[in-house]
Amino acid sequence: MIARILAVAHARNLEFLRDRSVLMWNLVLPIMLAIGLAVVFSGPPRAVFKVAVVTPPAALAGETAQNTFLQTRFVEFYSAPDRATVVDKLEHHLVDLVYDPRAVPSQYWVNEQSPNSYLVEKLLLGAEADAERQVVSGEALRQIDWLFPGILGMNLMFSSLFGVGYVVVRYRKNGFLKRLSATPLRAFEFVVAQIISRLMLVIITSGLIFVIAGGVLDVRMNGSYLLLFITLLLGSTSLIALGFLISARVSSEELAGGLLNMLSWPMMVLSGVWFSLEGRAEWLQQISNVLPLTHALKAARGIMLDGDNIVAIAPHWLALIATTLICLAIGSWSFRWREG
């Protein structure tokens, strides 16, 4: 018995080693993830406070060189040209102070309900006693309120990508697609059917998570349930289309799994599932804005936490629709029914 087990195990090892594409992804993916996380979290020791500076990114270095407060250690200063946006973040305790060094006299905004805001104000006044004070107020977001849309998005991502991408590859490998190719069914029709089927399952499971977990945890919901439903629908559709694009020509289940992981894990890091990229390197944020999960989460958080209306979230919807159409068009054009 042991000899038979070892023989089968040896045969499987040889099969794995001979599939160079699978071997490459199994080696490359963990290394790339480690490098990616190192880049995201690289830099000096974590700052104690976060201050949004109302100035263009290119001008921040110049302002820092001639401003004593901006040289304070263990305070993270980042450029935020849109003052209204960061003042709103201050109300939610997502930043500790908003500072405008270009105003005459310079201005700053504090949240009277934030202990961190109180302490950073003392640091500012020690360096610049004549700065003009502006006050906002607002209760802090609970960590679960911010995290919950990310949990919904993570469920969307894994269910959508693997639920279609991996299944289509399995269909191709076991010959099911080959039999379908003998029917009048076109590739686009097959894909639409897969999307409808997967959407039904994803929306039902996401709805259950929202109702059960959201109800137990009493998560914040300030916006429209209809807008949130449409956001989840568009987000899931775009991720399903992306999964289909990956599986359009792949015949190896192992390779498909590697490619899908190659997409899903960076999205978990860069799309804001667990933490915000606020204040991180500009190029990281630009990469993040290409990912469909980023737009789904930004729209969902805007609806749930800030009560955003359709005008505010429309750019995210358009990005999700564009991703869906592009992936479906390329995937349908390159779709292969048979192995080889």
Secondary structure, DSSP 4 states (H G I P E B T S, - for coil): -HHHHHHHHHHHHHHHHH-HHHHHHHHHHHHHHHHHHHHHT-SSSPPSEEEEE-S-HHHHHHHHHT-TGGG-TTEEEEE---HHHHHHHHHTTSSSEEEETTSSS-EEEEETT-HHHHHHHHHHHHH-TTPEEEEE--PPPPHHHHHHHHHHHHHHHHHHHHHHHHHHHHHHHTTHHHHHTTSS--HHHHHHHHHHHHHHHHHHHHHHHHHHHHHHHT----S-HHHHHHHHHHHHHHHHHHHHHHHSS---HHHHHHHHHHHHHHHHHHTTSSS--TTS-HHHHHHHTTSHHHHHHHHHHHHHHH---HHHHHHHHHHHHHHHHHHHHHHHHH--SS--
